[in-house]
Amino acid sequence: MSAPGIGKNPRQLSMPDLSAVTRLPKPLKAMVYLVMLAVLTVAGVGALLASIVVVGQLTGSFDIATFIAR
């Protein structure tokens, strides 16, 4: 059978390639890039906070147990 989608696993998600974004109109392309930037910013801030907690635990200047108990 040559119909698209036959034989594929329906639970498998795939990311669209960025060439699909370049074919979008300019306002939609800008929104896609802004969402990507926001996701990367949140991930970066989360990684920074996680590293602060790890360094604080290792040096003893920050105790996560007392912070959670509040």
Secondary structure, DSSP 8 states (H G I E B T S, - for coil): --STTTT--TT------HHHHHTS-HHHHHHHHHHHHHHHHHHHHHHHHHHHHHHHHHHTS--HHHHHH-
